[in-house]
């Protein structure tokens, strides 16, 4: 069983990967998820099996796979307000490992999760939100 921070991080990584491949179009996105399913990688397992995802995309797209993986990392770092700094790693998978360690050690929360927590804080018992919250 995962801790909440690990689950949130993997969910965020899956969301960022989905955003990265949406740019390629619906057909390519469906093809990618089809090939990942053939390798027994579900959408929510993308973070845990990032190396396998990278290998699958490299098989499908060659060097173009690296741009998808870097965009995924870029979106993840943006969610956690961290610098991307690819020069610190030899591969996207290695950089992801560094980012994951930083997220878990510092107990960081992604922006989309913080927004949800902030808006819940200003809700009264009747379900009404404060006028200044979104």
C-alpha positions as a Markdown table, in Angstrom:
| # | Residue | x | y | z |
|---|---|---|---|---|
| 1 | Unk | 0.0 | 0.0 | 0.0 |
| 2 | Unk | 1.3 | 3.4 | -0.9 |
| 3 | Unk | 1.5 | 6.5 | 1.3 |
| 4 | Unk | -0.8 | 9.4 | 0.2 |
| 5 | Unk | 2.2 | 11.5 | -1.1 |
| 6 | Unk | 3.4 | 8.6 | -3.3 |
| 7 | Unk | -0.2 | 8.0 | -4.7 |
| 8 | Unk | -0.7 | 11.8 | -5.4 |
| 9 | Unk | 2.7 | 11.9 | -7.1 |
| 10 | Unk | 2.0 | 8.9 | -9.3 |
| 11 | Unk | -1.5 | 10.2 | -10.1 |
| 12 | Unk | 0.0 | 13.6 | -11.1 |
| 13 | Unk | 2.6 | 11.9 | -13.2 |
| 14 | Unk | -0.1 | 10.0 | -15.1 |
| 15 | Unk | -2.0 | 13.2 | -15.6 |
| 16 | Unk | 1.1 | 15.0 | -16.9 |
| 17 | Unk | 1.9 | 12.0 | -19.3 |
| 18 | Unk | -1.7 | 12.2 | -20.6 |
| 19 | Unk | -1.4 | 15.9 | -21.2 |
| 20 | Unk | 1.9 | 15.4 | -23.0 |
| 21 | Unk | 0.5 | 12.8 | -25.4 |
| 22 | Unk | -2.8 | 14.7 | -26.0 |
| 23 | Unk | -0.7 | 17.1 | -28.0 |
| 24 | Unk | 0.0 | 14.3 | -30.5 |
| 25 | Unk | -3.7 | 13.8 | -31.3 |
| 26 | Unk | -6.4 | 11.4 | -30.3 |
| 27 | Unk | -5.3 | 8.6 | -32.6 |
| 28 | Unk | -1.7 | 8.6 | -31.5 |
| 29 | Unk | -2.8 | 8.8 | -27.8 |
| 30 | Unk | -5.1 | 5.8 | -28.3 |
| 31 | Unk | -2.3 | 3.9 | -30.0 |
| 32 | Unk | 0.2 | 4.7 | -27.2 |
| 33 | Unk | -2.3 | 3.5 | -24.5 |
| 34 | Unk | -3.0 | 0.4 | -26.6 |
| 35 | Unk | 0.8 | -0.5 | -26.8 |
| 36 | Unk | 1.2 | 0.2 | -23.1 |
| 37 | Unk | -1.7 | -2.1 | -22.3 |
| 38 | Unk | -0.1 | -4.8 | -24.4 |
| 39 | Unk | 3.0 | -4.4 | -22.1 |
| 40 | Unk | 0.6 | -4.6 | -19.1 |
| 41 | Unk | 1.1 | -1.0 | -18.1 |
| 42 | Unk | -2.1 | 0.7 | -17.0 |
| 43 | Unk | -2.6 | 4.5 | -17.0 |
| 44 | Unk | -2.1 | 4.8 | -13.2 |
| 45 | Unk | 1.1 | 2.6 | -13.3 |
| 46 | Unk | 3.0 | 5.0 | -15.6 |
| 47 | Unk | 4.9 | 6.6 | -12.8 |
| 48 | Unk | 5.9 | 3.2 | -11.3 |
| 49 | Unk | 6.9 | 1.8 | -14.7 |
| 50 | Unk | 8.4 | 5.0 | -16.3 |
| 51 | Unk | 11.4 | 3.1 | -17.7 |
| 52 | Unk | 9.1 | 0.6 | -19.5 |
| 53 | Unk | 7.0 | 3.4 | -20.8 |
| 54 | Unk | 10.1 | 5.2 | -22.1 |
| 55 | Unk | 11.2 | 1.9 | -23.8 |
| 56 | Unk | 7.8 | 1.4 | -25.3 |
| 57 | Unk | 7.7 | 4.9 | -26.7 |
| 58 | Unk | 11.2 | 4.5 | -28.0 |
| 59 | Unk | 10.1 | 1.4 | -29.9 |
| 60 | Unk | 7.2 | 3.3 | -31.4 |
| 61 | Unk | 8.7 | 6.7 | -32.1 |
| 62 | Unk | 12.5 | 6.3 | -31.9 |
| 63 | Unk | 14.2 | 9.5 | -30.8 |
| 64 | Unk | 10.9 | 11.3 | -30.8 |
| 65 | Unk | 9.9 | 9.5 | -27.6 |
| 66 | Unk | 12.4 | 11.5 | -25.7 |
| 67 | Unk | 10.4 | 14.7 | -26.5 |
| 68 | Unk | 7.3 | 13.2 | -25.0 |
| 69 | Unk | 9.1 | 12.0 | -21.9 |
| 70 | Unk | 10.8 | 15.4 | -21.4 |
| 71 | Unk | 7.4 | 17.2 | -21.9 |
| 72 | Unk | 6.0 | 14.8 | -19.2 |
| 73 | Unk | 8.8 | 15.7 | -16.8 |
| 74 | Unk | 8.4 | 19.4 | -17.7 |
| 75 | Unk | 4.7 | 19.3 | -16.7 |
| 76 | Unk | 5.4 | 17.3 | -13.6 |
| 77 | Unk | 8.1 | 19.8 | -12.5 |
| 78 | Unk | 5.6 | 22.7 | -13.3 |
| 79 | Unk | 3.0 | 21.0 | -11.0 |
| 80 | Unk | 5.5 | 20.8 | -8.1 |
| 81 | Unk | 7.1 | 24.2 | -8.8 |
| 82 | Unk | 10.5 | 22.5 | -9.4 |
| 83 | Unk | 13.1 | 23.4 | -12.0 |
| 84 | Unk | 13.4 | 20.8 | -14.8 |
| 85 | Unk | 17.3 | 20.9 | -15.1 |
| 86 | Unk | 17.8 | 17.9 | -17.5 |
| 87 | Unk | 21.6 | 18.5 | -17.3 |
| 88 | Unk | 21.7 | 16.7 | -14.0 |
| 89 | Unk | 20.7 | 13.3 | -15.4 |
| 90 | Unk | 21.5 | 11.1 | -18.4 |
| 91 | Unk | 18.0 | 10.1 | -19.2 |
| 92 | Unk | 14.4 | 11.3 | -18.4 |
| 93 | Unk | 14.0 | 8.2 | -16.2 |
| 94 | Unk | 17.0 | 9.1 | -14.1 |
| 95 | Unk | 15.8 | 12.7 | -13.8 |
| 96 | Unk | 12.3 | 11.5 | -12.8 |
| 97 | Unk | 14.0 | 9.5 | -10.0 |
| 98 | Unk | 15.7 | 12.6 | -8.7 |
| 99 | Unk | 12.5 | 14.6 | -8.9 |
| 100 | Unk | 10.5 | 11.9 | -7.1 |
| 101 | Unk | 13.1 | 11.8 | -4.3 |
| 102 | Unk | 12.8 | 15.6 | -4.0 |
| 103 | Unk | 9.0 | 15.5 | -3.9 |
| 104 | Unk | 8.8 | 12.8 | -1.3 |
| 105 | Unk | 11.6 | 14.2 | 0.9 |
| 106 | Unk | 10.2 | 17.7 | 0.9 |
| 107 | Unk | 6.6 | 16.4 | 1.1 |
| 108 | Unk | 5.5 | 18.6 | -1.8 |
| 109 | Unk | 2.0 | 18.8 | -3.2 |
| 110 | Unk | 1.1 | 19.5 | -6.9 |
| 111 | Unk | -0.6 | 22.7 | -7.8 |
| 112 | Unk | -3.9 | 20.9 | -8.9 |
| 113 | Unk | -4.1 | 19.2 | -5.5 |
| 114 | Unk | -3.3 | 22.4 | -3.6 |
| 115 | Unk | -6.1 | 24.3 | -5.4 |
| 116 | Unk | -8.6 | 21.6 | -4.4 |
| 117 | Unk | -7.4 | 21.8 | -0.7 |
| 118 | Unk | -7.5 | 25.6 | -0.7 |
| 119 | Unk | -11.1 | 25.7 | -2.0 |
| 120 | Unk | -12.3 | 23.0 | 0.4 |
| 121 | Unk | -11.0 | 25.1 | 3.3 |
| 122 | Unk | -13.4 | 27.9 | 2.7 |
| 123 | Unk | -16.5 | 25.7 | 2.4 |
| 124 | Unk | -19.1 | 26.0 | 5.2 |
| 125 | Unk | -21.2 | 23.2 | 6.6 |
| 126 | Unk | -24.0 | 23.8 | 4.1 |
| 127 | Unk | -21.7 | 23.4 | 1.1 |
| 128 | Unk | -21.4 | 27.2 | 0.3 |
| 129 | Unk | -18.1 | 28.5 | -0.7 |
| 130 | Unk | -16.7 | 31.8 | 0.5 |
| 131 | Unk | -17.1 | 34.6 | -2.2 |
| 132 | Unk | -13.4 | 35.0 | -2.7 |
| 133 | Unk | -12.7 | 31.3 | -3.5 |
| 134 | Unk | -13.0 | 29.9 | -7.0 |
